[in-house]
Protein backbone atom coordinates (compact mmCIF):
# COMPACT_ATOMS: atom_id res chain seq x y z
CA UNK A 1 0.00 0.00 0.00
CA UNK A 2 1.42 3.39 -0.92
CA UNK A 3 2.01 6.17 1.61
CA UNK A 4 -0.55 8.59 0.18
CA UNK A 5 -3.63 6.37 0.63
CA UNK A 6 -2.41 5.39 4.11
CA UNK A 7 -2.01 9.04 5.08
CA UNK A 8 -5.45 9.89 3.69
CA UNK A 9 -6.97 6.96 5.55
CA UNK A 10 -5.28 8.07 8.80
CA UNK A 11 -6.57 11.64 8.39
CA UNK A 12 -10.12 10.44 7.67
CA UNK A 13 -10.04 8.09 10.66
CA UNK A 14 -8.89 10.88 12.97
CA UNK A 15 -11.44 13.35 11.56
CA UNK A 16 -14.31 10.91 12.07
CA UNK A 17 -13.13 10.11 15.60
CA UNK A 18 -12.88 13.79 16.52
CA UNK A 19 -16.40 14.78 15.42
CA UNK A 20 -18.34 15.87 18.49
CA UNK A 21 -21.28 13.80 19.67
CA UNK A 22 -23.61 16.74 19.07
CA UNK A 23 -22.85 16.69 15.36
CA UNK A 24 -23.40 12.95 15.27
CA UNK A 25 -26.86 13.21 16.85
CA UNK A 26 -29.86 13.63 14.59
CA UNK A 27 -32.43 16.35 15.22
CA UNK A 28 -34.86 13.62 16.32
CA UNK A 29 -32.35 12.27 18.87
CA UNK A 30 -31.72 15.77 20.20
CA UNK A 31 -35.47 16.41 20.46
CA UNK A 32 -35.93 13.20 22.48
CA UNK A 33 -32.89 13.73 24.69
CA UNK A 34 -33.33 17.41 25.65
CA UNK A 35 -36.52 16.90 27.73
CA UNK A 36 -35.13 13.67 29.23
CA UNK A 37 -32.10 15.58 30.54
CA UNK A 38 -34.27 18.47 31.75
CA UNK A 39 -36.58 16.08 33.63
CA UNK A 40 -33.84 13.91 35.15
CA UNK A 41 -33.56 14.25 38.91
CA UNK A 42 -29.87 13.37 38.77
CA UNK A 43 -27.33 15.58 37.01
CA UNK A 44 -24.39 14.39 34.97
CA UNK A 45 -22.05 15.58 37.76
CA UNK A 46 -23.95 13.55 40.37
CA UNK A 47 -23.78 10.50 38.11
CA UNK A 48 -20.02 10.95 37.71
CA UNK A 49 -19.63 11.16 41.49
CA UNK A 50 -21.74 8.03 42.06
CA UNK A 51 -19.89 6.05 39.39
CA UNK A 52 -16.57 6.55 41.22
CA UNK A 53 -17.62 3.62 43.41
CA UNK A 54 -16.89 1.50 40.33
CA UNK A 55 -13.66 3.15 39.15
CA UNK A 56 -12.42 6.39 37.62
CA UNK A 57 -14.97 7.93 35.22
CA UNK A 58 -13.59 8.49 31.70
CA UNK A 59 -16.86 9.56 30.01
CA UNK A 60 -20.54 10.00 30.76
CA UNK A 61 -23.67 10.65 28.77
CA UNK A 62 -27.41 10.76 28.93
CA UNK A 63 -28.87 8.63 26.16
CA UNK A 64 -32.11 7.07 25.04
CA UNK A 65 -31.81 3.29 25.22
CA UNK A 66 -34.77 1.15 24.13
CA UNK A 67 -37.00 4.23 24.25
CA UNK A 68 -36.04 5.12 27.83
CA UNK A 69 -33.55 7.69 29.12
CA UNK A 70 -30.49 6.46 30.98
CA UNK A 71 -27.23 7.83 32.32
CA UNK A 72 -24.29 5.76 31.07
CA UNK A 73 -20.79 6.23 32.46
CA UNK A 74 -17.61 4.46 31.38
CA UNK A 75 -15.12 3.85 34.18
CA UNK A 76 -11.67 2.29 34.45
CA UNK A 77 -10.38 0.38 37.48
CA UNK A 78 -6.78 -0.70 38.08
CA UNK A 79 -5.80 0.98 34.80
CA UNK A 80 -7.09 -1.86 32.63
CA UNK A 81 -10.56 -3.03 33.70
CA UNK A 82 -13.32 -1.10 31.98
CA UNK A 83 -16.98 -0.91 33.02
CA UNK A 84 -20.20 0.65 31.82
CA UNK A 85 -22.02 1.95 34.86
CA UNK A 86 -25.70 2.80 34.49
CA UNK A 87 -26.82 5.34 37.09
CA UNK A 88 -30.58 5.60 37.65
CA UNK A 89 -31.41 9.14 36.49
CA UNK A 90 -34.19 9.41 39.09
CA UNK A 91 -32.57 8.00 42.24
CA UNK A 92 -28.86 8.54 41.60
CA UNK A 93 -28.08 4.94 42.56
CA UNK A 94 -26.08 2.52 40.42
CA UNK A 95 -28.64 0.46 38.50
CA UNK A 96 -26.00 -1.86 37.01
CA UNK A 97 -22.31 -2.09 36.27
CA UNK A 98 -21.08 -4.39 33.56
CA UNK A 99 -17.53 -5.10 32.38
CA UNK A 100 -16.66 -3.83 28.91
CA UNK A 101 -14.77 -6.68 27.30
CA UNK A 102 -14.66 -5.94 23.59
CA UNK A 103 -15.90 -4.17 20.50
CA UNK A 104 -16.38 -0.47 19.91
CA UNK A 105 -17.26 0.17 23.56
CA UNK A 106 -13.88 -1.14 24.74
CA UNK A 107 -12.04 0.83 22.04
CA UNK A 108 -13.87 4.03 23.08
CA UNK A 109 -13.31 3.41 26.81
CA UNK A 110 -9.57 2.86 26.29
CA UNK A 111 -9.24 5.99 24.15
CA UNK A 112 -11.15 8.05 26.74
CA UNK A 113 -9.02 6.62 29.56
CA UNK A 114 -5.87 7.52 27.60
CA UNK A 115 -7.34 11.02 27.27
CA UNK A 116 -6.97 11.48 31.04
CA UNK A 117 -3.24 10.64 31.00
CA UNK A 118 -2.11 14.20 31.81
CA UNK A 119 -5.26 15.33 33.60
CA UNK A 120 -4.88 17.16 36.90
CA UNK A 121 -8.62 17.64 37.25
CA UNK A 122 -11.63 15.34 37.12
CA UNK A 123 -14.28 15.27 34.42
CA UNK A 124 -16.80 16.44 37.00
CA UNK A 125 -14.86 19.68 37.42
CA UNK A 126 -14.93 20.29 33.67
CA UNK A 127 -18.71 19.77 33.64
CA UNK A 128 -19.21 22.18 36.55
CA UNK A 129 -17.01 24.76 34.87
CA UNK A 130 -18.89 24.45 31.56
CA UNK A 131 -22.23 24.90 33.33
CA UNK A 132 -20.95 27.82 35.37
CA UNK A 133 -19.81 29.57 32.20
CA UNK A 134 -23.15 28.83 30.47
CA UNK A 135 -25.94 29.63 32.96
CA UNK A 136 -29.17 27.71 32.47
CA UNK A 137 -27.57 24.96 30.38
CA UNK A 138 -27.63 21.32 31.47
CA UNK A 139 -24.81 18.85 30.85
CA UNK A 140 -25.69 16.00 28.48
CA UNK A 141 -22.30 14.35 28.04
CA UNK A 142 -18.58 14.60 28.73
CA UNK A 143 -15.64 12.65 27.39
CA UNK A 144 -11.88 12.96 27.56
CA UNK A 145 -9.25 12.87 24.87
CA UNK A 146 -5.65 13.95 24.24
CA UNK A 147 -4.96 16.95 22.01
CA UNK A 148 -1.56 18.56 21.63
CA UNK A 149 -0.24 16.73 24.74
CA UNK A 150 -3.14 18.04 26.85
CA UNK A 151 -5.94 16.08 28.45
CA UNK A 152 -9.14 17.79 27.45
CA UNK A 153 -12.79 17.29 28.30
CA UNK A 154 -15.50 17.90 25.74
CA UNK A 155 -18.79 18.78 27.43
CA UNK A 156 -22.09 18.84 25.54
CA UNK A 157 -24.72 21.18 26.97
CA UNK A 158 -28.39 21.84 26.21
CA UNK A 159 -30.84 24.59 27.18
CA UNK A 160 -34.34 24.04 25.83
CA UNK A 161 -33.32 22.93 22.32
CA UNK A 162 -30.13 25.02 22.07
CA UNK A 163 -27.08 22.74 21.98
CA UNK A 164 -23.45 23.70 22.48
CA UNK A 165 -20.11 22.04 23.01
CA UNK A 166 -17.50 23.33 25.46
CA UNK A 167 -13.90 22.11 25.55
CA UNK A 168 -11.98 22.42 28.84
CA UNK A 169 -8.31 21.69 29.41
CA UNK A 170 -7.92 19.18 32.24
CA UNK A 171 -4.15 19.71 32.51
CA UNK A 172 -4.42 23.36 33.52
CA UNK A 173 -5.00 24.08 37.18
CA UNK A 174 -8.01 26.24 37.80
CA UNK A 175 -9.68 27.31 41.00
CA UNK A 176 -12.01 24.54 42.01
CA UNK A 177 -15.69 25.29 42.21
CA UNK A 178 -16.76 24.52 45.76
CA UNK A 179 -19.39 21.85 46.10
CA UNK A 180 -22.65 22.58 47.80
CA UNK A 181 -23.20 20.43 50.92
Protein Blocks (a to p, Z undefined) as FASTA:
>chain_A
ZZklmmmmmmmmmmmmmpcfklmpcfklmmmmmmmmmmpcbdfklmmmmmmmnoccfbdc
dddeehiacddddddeehlaccdddddfknopafbdcddfehjllmmmmmmmmmmmmpcb
dfklmmmmmmmmmghiacfbdcdddeehiacddddddehjaccdddddfkbccddddddZ
Z
